[in-house]
Amino acid sequence: MRVMNRMADRLLELFAPHTAARATDCDYQCCSKSTWKYCCYYPNGSHHCGSCVSTRSCA
C-alpha cells in the first residue's frame, strides 16, 4: 500500500502545486466491494477523485 500512496502523491503533484497538494486530505475510498478510487479534498471545499479501479477487496 505504501508504494500506491507514493504513486498517488506523485500523480497529485502533477495536477496540483506542491503546496496545494500538502494542504489537501487525500485517501482511498471504496466504490464497491471490489473497486476503489483515490480522492483528494481541498481546503476550499472542492474535491477530485480518480476513476474506480479493481482490487481484491475494499473494506
Residue pairs with C-beta under 8 A, 6 or more apart in sequence:
4 28
8 26
8 38
9 21
9 26
12 21
12 24
12 26
12 40
13 21
15 48
16 24
16 40
20 42
21 40
23 42
23 43
24 40
24 41
24 42
24 43
25 40
25 41
26 38
26 39
26 40
26 41
27 38
27 39
28 36
28 37
28 38
28 39
29 36
29 37
29 38
29 39
29 49
30 36
30 58
30 59
31 37
31 52
31 58
32 52
32 58
33 57
33 58
34 54
34 55
34 56
34 57
34 58
35 52
35 53
35 54
35 55
35 58
36 52
36 53
36 55
36 58
37 49
37 50
37 51
37 52
37 53
38 49
38 50
39 47
39 48
39 49
39 50
40 47
40 48
40 49
41 47
42 48
